[in-house]
Amino acid sequence: MTDDRQERIRVRAHQIWLDEGQPAGQHERHWHQATADVDREDEAGVKPKRQPKKKAEASAAKAPAAKTATKAPAARKPAKAKA
């Protein structure tokens, strides 16, 4: 398997995993589905759409932050009384 083909399969399998809500234990099924998708692309002569890594990483990094609740600021100690 060429490095480019394996990378395309890896990226596609990861995208399938994300699309399905990141289920645990489905990596083999995702890999086989991605392999079939890449094979179909190669047979049809279709070039896969490439997303810039920075954009993909940025959107992945922002997704979990949107789901978390905002924490309340930490409580402060009361000020010392002046004598």
LOLUMPA-125130 format. One record per residue: x, y, z of N, C-alpha, C in turn. Coordinates in steps of 0.02 Angstrom, whole numbers, padded with zeros to 5 digits, always signed. Layout:
<paros>
XYZXYZXYZ...
</paros>
This chain:
<paros>
+00043-00059+00000+00000+00000+00000+00045+00062+00000+00031+00108-00044+00072+00168-00046+00056+00213+00013+00105+00255+00030+00095+00300+00086+00037+00348+00074+00031+00373+00012-00022+00420-00004-00091+00386+00004-00096+00326-00022-00160+00289-00017-00177+00275+00056-00128+00253+00094-00140+00238+00165-00161+00301+00202-00130+00357+00186-00148+00420+00219-00219+00440+00200-00238+00431+00138-00307+00446+00116-00357+00402+00153-00340+00339+00161-00385+00292+00198-00389+00314+00271-00332+00332+00301-00332+00353+00371-00375+00415+00382-00367+00464+00338-00406+00526+00343-00480+00511+00334-00497+00469+00285-00567+00452+00272-00597+00414+00331-00560+00366+00359-00584+00328+00417-00597+00374+00476-00552+00422+00485-00560+00470+00540-00623+00513+00529-00635+00533+00467-00694+00573+00452-00758+00532+00464-00757+00468+00445-00815+00425+00458-00827+00420+00533-00774+00411+00571-00779+00406+00644-00809+00470+00673-00786+00528+00649-00814+00591+00673-00887+00598+00654-00904+00581+00592-00972+00587+00568-01021+00543+00607-00996+00487+00633-01038+00441+00671-01040+00456+00745-01009+00511+00765-01011+00530+00835-00956+00500+00878-00902+00479+00847-00842+00453+00881-00856+00391+00923-00890+00341+00894-00904+00280+00933-00841+00239+00946-00839+00208+01003-00782+00165+01021-00791+00096+00990-00735+00064+00972-00737-00004+00948-00758-00015+00877-00762+00038+00837-00785+00032+00768-00728+00044+00718-00666+00044+00742-00610+00064+00699-00600+00018+00639-00611-00047+00647-00602-00092+00590-00655-00080+00536-00716-00071+00557-00770-00057+00509-00757+00009+00473-00735+00059+00511-00720+00124+00480-00662+00118+00430-00611+00078+00448-00554+00069+00404-00576+00034+00339-00616-00018+00345-00639-00055+00285-00684-00011+00242-00727+00027+00273-00770+00073+00235-00728+00126+00200-00679+00153+00234-00634+00203+00204-00594+00173+00146-00571+00111+00154-00535+00077+00100-00578+00070+00039-00641+00050+00048-00687+00043-00008-00700+00111-00041-00707+00163-00001-00718+00231-00028-00659+00253-00070-00598+00243-00045-00538+00264-00081-00531+00222-00145-00546+00158-00142-00542+00116-00202-00591+00140-00255-00652+00159-00235-00701+00185-00282-00677+00251-00313-00647+00293-00272-00619+00356-00298-00565+00343-00350-00521+00294-00335-00467+00278-00382-00494+00249-00447-00545+00207-00443-00574+00177-00504-00608+00230-00547-00640+00278-00514-00676+00330-00550-00629+00386-00572-00568+00385-00548-00521+00438-00565-00536+00504-00529-00571+00500-00474-00590+00559-00437-00534+00575-00387-00515+00638-00385-00465+00661-00336-00503+00681-00273-00480+00658-00215-00515+00677-00153-00505+00751-00138-00555+00780-00107-00550+00850-00087-00506+00853-00025-00456+00895-00028-00409+00902+00027-00427+00964+00067-00431+00956+00132-00444+01012+00176-00377+01032+00206-00363+01096+00209-00300+01117+00241-00298+01092+00313-00240+01068+00334-00235+01040+00402-00253+01091+00456-00230+01152+00447-00244+01202+00499-00318+01212+00508-00356+01214+00454-00428+01224+00459-00461+01164+00492-00441+01104+00474-00469+01044+00503-00454+01040+00578-00392+01056+00596-00373+01054+00667-00411+01108+00706-00419+01166+00676-00454+01220+00711-00527+01201+00724-00560+01172+00675-00630+01154+00684-00637+01097+00734-00589+01051+00735-00590+00996+00783-00578+01022+00853-00534+01072+00859-00519+01100+00925-00576+01141+00952-00614+01173+00909-00669+01215+00931-00730+01174+00951-00741+01117+00921-00800+01077+00934-00809+01059+01007-00759+01031+01041-00769+01014+01111-00779+01076+01155-00749+01131+01139-00756+01191+01179-00828+01217+01178-00862+01208+01122-00931+01232+01117-00977+01191+01160-00961+01129+01175-01004+01085+01214-00995+01094+01289-00939+01120+01311-00926+01126+01383-00959+01189+01410-00982+01185+01471-01013+01242+01504-00959+01290+01529-00977+01353+01533-00930+01403+01558-00927+01396+01633-00866+01394+01660-00857+01388+01732-00866+01457+01764-00894+01455+01825-00902+01517+01863-00833+01538+01889-00822+01603+01896-00757+01625+01922-00746+01599+01993-00684+01587+02010-00667+01561+02076-00685+01613+02130-00706+01588+02187-00724+01631+02243-00661+01665+02270-00667+01728+02290-00610+01765+02317-00615+01765+02393-00556+01771+02423-00553+01777+02496-00576+01848+02514-00611+01854+02570-00631+01922+02591-00570+01964+02609-00577+02028+02599-00522+02074+02615-00512+02078+02690-00450+02090+02712-00435+02096+02783-00466+02162+02809-00490+02158+02870-00519+02218+02901-00463+02265+02922-00473+02330+02912-00424+02379+02932-00435+02400+03003-00382+02407+03041-00390+02425+03112-00383+02499+03123
</paros>
